Amino acid sequence: MSQLQTTMEIDIIGAGIGGLTTAIALEQKGFQIRIFEQAEKIKPVGAGIILANNAMQVYEKLGLRKVIEEHGNPITSMNITKANLKPFSKIDLSYFERKHHVKNIAIHRGTLQQILIDNLKSTKINLNHKLINVVENTNKYSLKFENGENIRSSILIGADGLRSKVRQSLFPNSNIRNANQICWRGVIDYSLPLKYRNELNEAWGKSDRFGFVQIAENKVYWYALKSFKKDKKELSVNNIENYFDKYDSVIQNIISSTKKENINTSEISDLELTNIWHKEHVCLIGDSAHATTPNMGQGACQAIEDAFVLSECLDTYETNKAFEEFQKLRLLKAHQVVKASWLIGKMAHLSNPVLIALRNQMIRLTPSFINRKQNEKIFQLAEI
């Protein structure tokens, strides 16, 4: 155990998937951790998450694979389909399961969050700590919270998401980019037809799409996205049935089975690429550093990778060098995911019928080895 581990606490802003996984990984290296979370109470969000092969490799290393598998549902195929659920792209995940010895797991986001909390040993989560700003004072950081507390920090990790206060305070030259798409998400008790129970299916229509996946027995997570031209107020959750009335009956049934008050609505955005994630004794991870649109299911997975790589770097190097090496190891891949995800989001929302037909044909004719090669890069963890 290094001198750093025995004498200094690391403070993490944000108790999301990335922040909690980072805390667990650092605890296992012998570090002392404090987490500050803005919510007054951690309650489950009505959404699911797909832990792709790269994320599950990390959880295998942290000893959490088995418990996550027990509470989730294995996914063996990812399909892009037409609105009638007829696939024009199928990615078989069994090759990567054999190669990396882990499955791809769909799970309720709240369930995963509770698993992570339950596996913290000594870390305290300080709730009701909404960060207002961070001030740097001679290699120390003064954290000002909305509840009136001011806390001194020696090493700071910003895991506080797309609108990170850590980033805004210390790395101000960053911009949020809007995709002009609204996303609705829901989780319902629902019995899918047998053929869909171990698949992720995402149906593409005209300027909209709908995805669904089983996350536990008789429990389905779904998401729906639709483009707007000028103002997000053009779209309302109250009209969601009408937006997807040309989709397969399974999709229509999923929508009609979900109470409107249980549907989460958000605008799709990401972070314009930034090449500076760290300075002195502060480092950004996850969406704080490289927020991506959700079109590849890699947002949380990339944060989970960050947690693993950062813990390895801090266990190997002194703080400044660790943050520098972390960025070197993670920046290129994270940026590739952001760029590819943005492009996929635009491709999925084409409105011209001719372009839609050309897109579908192009994807249909893409050789499987190319899809495998692309996923190979995403699922490969960095070597420290």
Disulfide bonds with the S-S distance in Angstrom:
none
